[in-house]
Amino acid sequence: MNNLLFRTGEATVLAAKGQYTDAMPEVVIGTIDGPVGQAFASMMGQSLGHTRFFVIRNLNQMVRPAAMMTSKVTIPNGAYVGLFGGVVQAATGDAIVDCLKEDILPKDKANELCMILTIWLDPRCADHAELDKRDLYRCNYEATKLAIARAMRCEPSVEELISNRDKVQHYALTGVFPPK
């Protein structure tokens, strides 16, 4: 893990049947004195409809490496903010701490790194009468952990992308979701 200047990762974890809890985080990880640190500091202000949060596990439990999360879509209402800054934030924070615990992220670099996560939360979640918050947590926890692991391992590799070039197509082109 010599070069931790700029790493990127993403993942998708699909919801349980009947839920809108799919998670699709994208993460950029890097040193605080590099481009990721500069972008992190630049995000300290707010942007209308795209609230930014430090990732915390609970009150007074901000994670390390320092992490900032923001929504991929415009935040429509207070109920959405409650889910995003509650269940989703908790899942994201727990995933980051478990990445430290499992040596996916280097513990000795935790105060030298930072990360930015853009997170998908389906706007239908806020109004879904049968919303399963446990599934919302599960999807975001698993996807965040996978996105971070992929970033740290630089996955997918160039070789994998080339070998899959003719085998994998975006689901919007195939009409098949979830992709097989």
C-alpha positions as CSV (number, residue, x, y, z in Angstrom):
1,M,0.0,0.0,0.0
2,N,2.7,2.4,-1.0
3,N,0.7,4.8,-3.1
4,L,-2.4,6.0,-1.3
5,L,-2.6,9.3,-3.0
6,F,-5.8,8.5,-5.0
7,R,-7.9,5.3,-4.9
8,T,-11.4,4.8,-6.2
9,G,-14.0,2.1,-5.8
10,E,-17.7,1.4,-6.2
11,A,-20.1,-1.4,-5.5
12,T,-23.8,-2.3,-5.8
13,V,-25.8,-4.4,-3.3
14,L,-29.4,-5.0,-4.3
15,A,-32.4,-4.7,-2.0
16,A,-34.6,-7.4,-0.6
17,K,-37.7,-8.0,-2.7
18,G,-40.2,-5.2,-2.3
19,Q,-37.7,-2.7,-1.0
20,Y,-36.1,0.4,-2.5
21,T,-32.9,0.0,-0.5
22,D,-30.4,-0.7,-3.2
23,A,-27.0,0.7,-2.3
24,M,-24.5,2.0,-4.8
25,P,-21.7,3.9,-3.1
26,E,-18.7,5.4,-4.9
27,V,-15.6,6.2,-2.8
28,V,-12.4,8.1,-3.4
29,I,-9.7,7.5,-0.8
30,G,-6.4,9.4,-0.5
31,T,-4.0,11.2,1.7
32,I,-5.1,14.4,3.5
33,D,-2.2,16.3,1.8
34,G,-3.1,15.2,-1.7
35,P,-6.0,15.8,-4.2
36,V,-8.5,13.8,-2.1
37,G,-7.7,15.9,1.0
38,Q,-8.1,19.1,-1.1
39,A,-11.5,17.9,-2.3
40,F,-12.5,16.9,1.2
41,A,-11.7,20.3,2.6
42,S,-13.6,22.0,-0.3
43,M,-16.7,20.0,0.6
44,M,-17.0,21.5,4.1
45,G,-19.7,24.0,2.9
46,Q,-23.2,22.9,2.1
47,S,-24.8,22.6,-1.3
48,L,-28.6,23.0,-1.6
49,G,-30.2,19.6,-1.9
50,H,-26.9,17.7,-1.5
51,T,-26.3,17.8,2.2
52,R,-22.9,16.6,3.3
53,F,-22.2,14.8,6.5
54,F,-19.1,13.6,8.3
55,V,-19.5,9.9,8.7
56,I,-20.2,9.1,12.3
57,R,-21.2,5.8,13.9
58,N,-23.2,7.6,16.6
59,L,-23.0,10.9,18.5
60,N,-19.3,11.7,19.3
61,Q,-18.1,8.7,17.2
62,M,-16.7,10.2,14.0
63,V,-14.9,7.5,12.0
64,R,-11.2,7.4,11.0
65,P,-10.1,7.8,8.3
66,A,-12.2,11.0,8.3
67,A,-15.0,10.5,5.8
68,M,-17.5,12.8,4.1
69,M,-20.7,11.5,2.6
70,T,-23.1,13.2,0.2
71,S,-26.2,12.1,-1.7
72,K,-26.1,11.3,-5.4
73,V,-29.6,12.7,-5.8
74,T,-31.3,15.9,-4.6
75,I,-32.6,15.4,-1.0
76,P,-36.3,15.9,-1.3
77,N,-37.5,16.1,2.3
78,G,-36.8,15.7,6.0
79,A,-37.8,12.0,6.1
80,Y,-35.0,11.4,3.5
81,V,-32.5,13.4,5.5
82,G,-33.5,11.3,8.6
83,L,-32.7,8.0,6.7
84,F,-29.6,9.4,5.0
85,G,-28.2,10.9,8.2
86,G,-29.4,8.0,10.3
87,V,-29.5,4.4,9.0
88,V,-27.3,5.0,6.0
89,Q,-24.7,7.0,7.9
90,A,-24.6,4.3,10.6
91,A,-24.1,1.6,8.1
92,T,-21.4,3.6,6.3
93,G,-19.6,4.3,9.6
94,D,-19.7,0.7,10.7
95,A,-18.4,-0.5,7.4
96,I,-15.4,1.9,7.6
97,V,-14.5,0.8,11.1
98,D,-14.8,-2.8,10.1
99,C,-12.5,-2.1,7.2
100,L,-9.9,-0.9,9.8
101,K,-10.6,-3.9,12.0
102,E,-10.1,-6.4,9.1
103,D,-7.0,-4.6,7.7
104,I,-8.7,-3.6,4.5
105,L,-7.8,0.0,5.5
106,P,-4.4,0.4,7.1
107,K,-4.8,1.3,10.8
108,D,-1.4,3.0,10.9
109,K,-2.5,5.4,8.2
110,A,-6.0,6.2,9.6
111,N,-5.1,9.8,10.5
112,E,-3.3,10.4,7.2
113,L,-6.1,9.4,4.9
114,C,-9.6,10.7,4.2
115,M,-12.4,9.6,2.0
116,I,-15.4,11.0,0.1
117,L,-18.4,8.8,-0.5
118,T,-21.2,9.5,-2.8
119,I,-24.2,7.5,-1.8
120,W,-27.4,6.5,-3.5
121,L,-30.6,6.5,-1.5
122,D,-33.7,5.9,-3.5
123,P,-36.1,8.8,-2.9
124,R,-39.0,6.3,-2.6
125,C,-37.5,5.0,0.7
126,A,-38.6,8.1,2.7
127,D,-42.3,7.5,1.8
128,H,-42.3,3.7,1.7
129,A,-44.8,2.5,4.3
130,E,-43.1,-1.0,4.5
131,L,-39.5,0.3,4.6
132,D,-37.2,-2.3,6.1
133,K,-34.5,-0.3,7.9
134,R,-32.5,-3.4,8.5
135,D,-32.3,-4.1,4.8
136,L,-31.4,-0.4,4.2
137,Y,-28.6,-0.9,6.7
138,R,-27.5,-4.2,5.2
139,C,-27.3,-2.9,1.7
140,N,-25.3,0.2,2.6
141,Y,-23.0,-1.6,5.0
142,E,-22.1,-4.4,2.5
143,A,-21.8,-2.0,-0.5
144,T,-19.6,0.5,1.4
145,K,-17.3,-2.2,2.7
146,L,-17.0,-3.7,-0.8
147,A,-16.4,-0.3,-2.5
148,I,-13.6,0.4,0.0
149,A,-12.0,-3.0,-0.5
150,R,-12.1,-2.6,-4.3
151,A,-10.5,0.9,-4.0
152,M,-7.7,-0.4,-1.8
153,R,-7.1,-3.4,-4.2
154,C,-7.4,-1.2,-7.3
155,E,-10.3,-3.4,-8.6
156,P,-11.3,-4.2,-11.2
157,S,-7.9,-4.6,-12.7
158,V,-7.1,-3.5,-16.3
159,E,-6.8,-7.2,-17.2
160,E,-10.2,-8.0,-15.8
161,L,-11.8,-5.1,-17.7
162,I,-10.2,-6.1,-20.9
163,S,-11.1,-9.8,-20.5
164,N,-14.8,-8.9,-19.8
165,R,-15.1,-6.3,-22.5
166,D,-17.2,-8.4,-24.8
167,K,-18.9,-10.4,-22.0
168,V,-20.3,-7.6,-19.8
169,Q,-22.7,-4.9,-20.9
170,H,-24.5,-2.2,-18.9
171,Y,-27.9,-3.3,-17.9
172,A,-29.5,-0.2,-19.5
173,L,-28.4,-1.7,-22.8
174,T,-29.5,-5.2,-22.2
175,G,-32.8,-4.4,-20.5
176,V,-32.0,-7.1,-17.8
177,F,-31.9,-5.9,-14.2
178,P,-30.4,-7.1,-12.1
179,P,-27.6,-8.0,-14.5
180,K,-26.8,-11.7,-14.7
